[in-house]
Amino acid sequence: MIRLGISTSLAGTTPKEWAEQMREMGCRSVVFPVDSNAPEALIDEYVSEAKANDLLIAEVGIWRNALAADENERKQNLEYSINQLRLADRIGAKCCVNVAGAAGPRWDGGYRENFSKEHIEKTVKMIQTVIDEAAPKNTLFTIESMPWMLPSSPDEYLKLMDMVERDRFGIHLDIINMINSMERYFFHDEFLEETFEKLGSGIVSCHMKDIGLLEEYTFRLKECACGEGSFNLEHYAELALKANPEMPMIIEHLASDDAYRESMKYVKDRLKAYVM
């Protein structure tokens, strides 16, 4: 059954309180709540409490542009990426995840240059460097699917994996991020099936959210909380389970701890046939 989780760490909690509240909410997977700069003793305490509460550590996040135009920023973000992957490996997380990185000023922004040959080559080299320097044995480095940078489709993900040529490079699926066209929005069931057919066996962690079509012109989509859009969450869960009987699926991008609690309850009620 799916291991649901949330991307927040909950405000003002100790490791023990954090783990117990996560379990009480219905979480069975988590995003690791501290980074590689945290004291080793604190890291170990979080790992211990996660294990005691049967919380799978699904992800260690990076969320910095390791391809930034500024040289100092780029070097710092690359080093942070390497250290985060080392942390993920040390604690046995399913993956360490980042976005590929933008060619413009916004770290996760959409730019034409994101798809240039030069930027793609830089992306491949960055991924290889992070994996080679960290040398993980217990986890995978992943790049989250995105609407306006690599990988924005299943085929782009497969091509990127072929170019990287590292067995410690895995797949992190945010399917909503790849719904960036009329066809994928209106026929998202078919797109889901295509995606899992091509990528399913390599997916190590997923994000869960929803998407809706705005009435304003021109064609405009908006990410939203589960249940506020038109996405077929049941089909998503069904295909994820076929790919991995204990797939971690992380609810994200909500405004408060209470919003996460409400969303977790909604998703568990709606997907009761698929979740632990």
Secondary structure, 3 states (H helix, E strand, C coil): CEEEEECCCCCCCCHHHHHHHHHHHCCCEEECCCCCCCCHHHHHHHHHHHHHCCCEEEEEECCCCCCCCCHHHHHHHHHHHHHHHHHHHHHCCCEEEECCCCCCCCCCCCCHHHHCHHHHHHHHHHHHHHHHHHCCCCCEEEEECCCCCCCCCHHHHHHHHHHHCCCCEEEEECHHHHCCCHHHHHCHHHHHHHHHHHHHHHEEEEEECEEEECCCCCCCEEEECCCCCCCCHHHHHHHHHHHCCCCEEEECCCCCHHHHHHHHHHHHHHCCCCEC
